[in-house]
Amino acid sequence: MGITSATPHKPAAAGADEPKARSRLHLPSGTGRQRAANQSTDVQRERILLAATELFAAQGYANTTMAQIVRALGVTKPFVYYYFRDKQEIFETLSWKPAVECFTTMDFPEDDTRCARDKVMDGLERLIRATIANFPCAFFPYREPQVYRPEYVAEQKRIARHFYNRLVPLLEEARRDGDLDFDDPKITALAACSLPGFLYSWYKPDGRDAIDPLVAKLCVLTWRLIGLRQQGARPESQEEGG
């Protein structure tokens, strides 16, 4: 998700830096003139976001204007400004949802008793799937990282640290259990996450692979990268890998 320098210097304690994910994880600033959300305003916001997504994906941030978004919607400028302060806020809003979905895939309930290997595999598979599911917005931070405000970047780095603070200790635990074989856990974590990260440079939703087969193929590559021992592989991963 565009942040590759967020690996922790040391593992966080359980519950530390917890992103109060679905509540506290929001854009750092307010929005437009809207003061209270309801079903109708949510629908209108989604209309604006959908139109902006298509324009940003097709021609980039710099070449997209508020006037173009307004024309695509067939509305007036005040209509859009009621919901969003400016073009940058729309872009950050579009980028934030995939950031949250991707960087919380290593959040597991306290009563989840699965072994570390299974949690690592589950979380990384969900990361890959979330990246693809949020096309093209998940790729905006890779393509145009210069667009975001410092406040937004700081918040994105915070949730990225949250992700790696969970992944790295799980990798280390799985290695101690004898299920994974790798050298440096931090480099391994970054490398594993770079596979879905680099999707932005080649993935096309109308490409030759449907989502499920593509996720399966990327998972097999990820399991090799983290050194998954054959006897620890899940049956479906073994089948996909041949």
C-alpha positions as CSV (number, residue, x, y, z in Angstrom):
1,M,0.0,0.0,0.0
2,G,2.7,2.4,-0.8
3,I,4.5,2.3,2.6
4,T,7.6,0.1,2.6
5,S,9.6,1.7,5.4
6,A,7.2,0.9,8.1
7,T,8.8,-2.3,9.5
8,P,9.0,-2.0,13.3
9,H,12.3,-1.8,15.2
10,K,10.8,-4.1,17.8
11,P,7.6,-6.1,18.1
12,A,4.7,-4.2,19.6
13,A,3.1,-5.6,22.8
14,A,-0.3,-7.2,22.3
15,G,-2.8,-4.5,21.8
16,A,-0.2,-1.8,21.3
17,D,-0.7,0.7,18.5
18,E,-4.1,-0.9,18.0
19,P,-5.8,0.8,15.1
20,K,-9.3,1.2,16.5
21,A,-9.7,0.1,13.0
22,R,-13.2,0.7,11.9
23,S,-13.7,3.7,14.1
24,R,-10.5,5.7,14.7
25,L,-9.0,5.0,11.4
26,H,-10.3,7.8,9.4
27,L,-8.9,10.7,7.4
28,P,-7.1,13.2,9.5
29,S,-9.2,16.2,8.5
30,G,-12.9,17.0,8.1
31,T,-14.9,17.0,4.9
32,G,-16.7,19.6,2.8
33,R,-19.8,21.2,4.4
34,Q,-21.5,18.0,5.3
35,R,-22.2,17.8,9.0
36,A,-24.2,14.6,9.4
37,A,-24.2,11.4,7.3
38,N,-27.3,9.5,6.5
39,Q,-28.3,6.9,3.8
40,S,-29.0,9.6,1.2
41,T,-25.7,11.5,1.8
42,D,-23.8,8.2,1.8
43,V,-25.2,7.4,-1.6
44,Q,-24.3,10.8,-3.0
45,R,-20.8,10.5,-1.6
46,E,-20.4,7.1,-3.3
47,R,-21.5,8.6,-6.6
48,I,-18.8,11.2,-6.4
49,L,-16.2,8.7,-5.4
50,L,-17.1,6.4,-8.2
51,A,-16.9,9.1,-10.9
52,A,-13.6,10.4,-9.4
53,T,-12.1,6.9,-9.3
54,E,-12.7,6.4,-13.1
55,L,-11.1,9.8,-13.9
56,F,-8.1,9.4,-11.5
57,A,-7.4,5.9,-12.9
58,A,-7.7,6.9,-16.5
59,Q,-5.7,10.2,-16.5
60,G,-4.0,10.6,-13.1
61,Y,-4.4,13.0,-10.3
62,A,-2.8,16.1,-11.8
63,N,-4.8,15.8,-15.0
64,T,-8.1,15.4,-13.2
65,T,-10.0,18.5,-12.2
66,M,-13.0,19.2,-10.0
67,A,-14.7,20.5,-13.1
68,Q,-14.3,17.2,-14.8
69,I,-15.7,15.3,-11.8
70,V,-18.7,17.7,-11.8
71,R,-19.3,17.1,-15.5
72,A,-19.0,13.4,-15.2
73,L,-21.7,13.5,-12.5
74,G,-23.9,16.0,-14.3
75,V,-24.2,18.1,-11.1
76,T,-23.0,21.6,-9.9
77,K,-19.8,22.3,-8.1
78,P,-21.5,23.2,-4.9
79,F,-23.0,19.7,-4.9
80,V,-19.5,18.1,-4.8
81,Y,-18.1,20.7,-2.4
82,Y,-20.9,19.9,0.0
83,Y,-19.3,16.4,0.5
84,F,-15.6,17.1,-0.1
85,R,-13.4,20.0,0.6
86,D,-11.3,19.6,-2.6
87,K,-9.9,17.2,-5.1
88,Q,-7.1,16.1,-2.8
89,E,-9.6,15.0,-0.1
90,I,-11.5,12.9,-2.7
91,F,-8.2,11.2,-3.7
92,E,-7.2,10.5,-0.1
93,T,-10.7,9.2,0.7
94,L,-10.4,6.8,-2.2
95,S,-6.9,5.7,-1.0
96,W,-7.9,5.3,2.6
97,K,-10.4,2.4,2.4
98,P,-7.9,0.0,0.7
99,A,-5.2,1.1,3.2
100,V,-7.4,0.1,6.1
101,E,-8.5,-3.2,4.5
102,C,-5.0,-4.2,3.6
103,F,-3.2,-3.1,6.8
104,T,-5.7,-4.8,9.1
105,T,-5.4,-8.3,7.5
106,M,-3.1,-9.4,10.4
107,D,-5.7,-8.5,13.0
108,F,-7.0,-11.7,14.6
109,P,-9.3,-12.2,17.6
110,E,-7.7,-12.8,20.9
111,D,-9.4,-16.2,21.0
112,D,-7.9,-17.3,17.7
113,T,-5.9,-20.3,18.6
114,R,-4.5,-21.2,15.2
115,C,-0.7,-21.6,14.9
116,A,1.4,-18.7,13.7
117,R,1.9,-20.3,10.3
118,D,-1.8,-20.4,9.6
119,K,-2.3,-16.8,10.7
120,V,0.6,-15.7,8.5
121,M,-0.8,-17.5,5.5
122,D,-4.4,-16.3,6.2
123,G,-3.3,-12.7,6.6
124,L,-1.1,-12.6,3.6
125,E,-3.7,-14.2,1.4
126,R,-6.3,-11.7,2.6
127,L,-3.8,-8.9,1.9
128,I,-3.4,-10.1,-1.7
129,R,-7.2,-10.4,-2.2
130,A,-7.9,-7.0,-0.6
131,T,-5.3,-5.4,-2.9
132,I,-7.0,-6.8,-6.0
133,A,-10.5,-6.2,-4.8
134,N,-9.7,-2.5,-4.3
135,F,-8.4,-2.0,-7.8
136,P,-7.7,0.7,-8.9
137,C,-7.8,2.7,-5.6
138,A,-5.3,0.4,-3.9
139,F,-2.7,1.4,-6.5
140,F,-3.0,5.2,-6.2
141,P,-0.4,5.5,-3.5
142,Y,2.2,3.6,-5.6
143,R,1.5,5.7,-8.7
144,E,1.3,9.1,-7.2
145,P,2.8,9.1,-3.7
146,Q,3.5,12.8,-3.9
147,V,-0.1,13.8,-3.8
148,Y,-0.9,13.1,-0.2
149,R,-0.7,15.6,2.7
150,P,1.9,15.0,5.5
151,E,-1.0,14.3,7.9
152,Y,-2.3,11.6,5.6
153,V,1.1,10.1,5.1
154,A,1.7,10.0,8.9
155,E,-1.6,8.2,9.4
156,Q,-0.9,5.7,6.7
157,K,2.5,5.0,8.1
158,R,0.9,4.5,11.5
159,I,-1.4,1.8,10.3
160,A,1.4,0.2,8.2
161,R,3.5,-0.1,11.4
162,H,0.5,-1.7,13.0
163,F,0.4,-4.3,10.3
164,Y,4.2,-5.1,10.4
165,N,4.1,-5.1,14.3
166,R,1.8,-8.1,13.9
167,L,3.3,-9.8,10.9
168,V,7.0,-9.9,12.0
169,P,6.4,-11.6,15.4
170,L,4.1,-14.2,13.7
171,L,6.8,-14.9,11.1
172,E,9.4,-15.4,13.9
173,E,7.0,-17.6,15.9
174,A,6.3,-19.8,12.8
175,R,10.0,-20.1,12.2
176,R,10.6,-21.3,15.8
177,D,7.8,-23.8,15.3
178,G,9.7,-25.2,12.3
179,D,7.0,-24.2,9.8
180,L,8.9,-21.5,7.9
181,D,12.5,-21.2,6.8
182,F,13.9,-17.7,6.2
183,D,16.8,-15.4,7.3
184,D,15.8,-11.9,8.3
185,P,12.1,-11.6,9.4
186,K,11.8,-7.9,8.6
187,I,13.2,-8.3,5.1
188,T,11.0,-11.4,4.6
189,A,7.9,-9.4,5.7
190,L,8.7,-6.6,3.3
191,A,9.4,-8.9,0.4
192,A,6.2,-11.0,1.0
193,C,4.2,-7.8,0.9
194,S,5.9,-6.5,-2.2
195,L,4.2,-9.2,-4.3
196,P,0.8,-7.7,-3.9
197,G,2.4,-4.2,-3.9
198,F,3.8,-4.6,-7.4
199,L,0.5,-5.6,-8.8
200,Y,0.0,-1.9,-9.6
201,S,2.6,-2.2,-12.4
202,W,0.9,-5.0,-14.3
203,Y,-2.5,-6.0,-13.0
204,K,-5.5,-5.5,-15.2
205,P,-9.0,-6.6,-14.1
206,D,-9.7,-7.8,-17.6
207,G,-6.5,-9.8,-17.9
208,R,-6.2,-13.5,-18.5
209,D,-6.5,-14.6,-14.8
210,A,-9.8,-14.4,-12.9
211,I,-9.4,-13.1,-9.3
212,D,-9.4,-16.5,-7.5
213,P,-6.8,-18.2,-9.7
214,L,-4.6,-15.1,-9.6
215,V,-4.8,-15.0,-5.8
216,A,-3.9,-18.7,-5.6
217,K,-0.9,-18.2,-7.9
218,L,0.4,-15.2,-5.9
219,C,-0.1,-17.2,-2.7
220,V,2.0,-20.0,-3.9
221,L,4.8,-17.5,-4.7
222,T,4.4,-15.9,-1.3
223,W,4.6,-19.3,0.5
224,R,7.9,-19.9,-1.3
225,L,9.2,-16.5,-0.4
226,I,8.5,-17.0,3.4
227,G,10.0,-20.5,3.2
228,L,6.9,-22.5,3.9
229,R,8.0,-26.0,4.6
230,Q,6.2,-28.6,2.4
231,Q,4.8,-30.5,5.3
232,G,3.3,-27.3,6.7
233,A,1.6,-26.2,3.5
234,R,-2.2,-26.2,3.4
235,P,-3.6,-28.8,1.0
236,E,-5.0,-26.2,-1.4
237,S,-1.7,-24.5,-1.6
238,Q,0.1,-27.7,-2.4
239,E,-2.4,-28.4,-5.1
240,E,-1.9,-25.0,-6.7
241,G,1.8,-25.3,-6.5
242,G,1.8,-28.7,-8.2
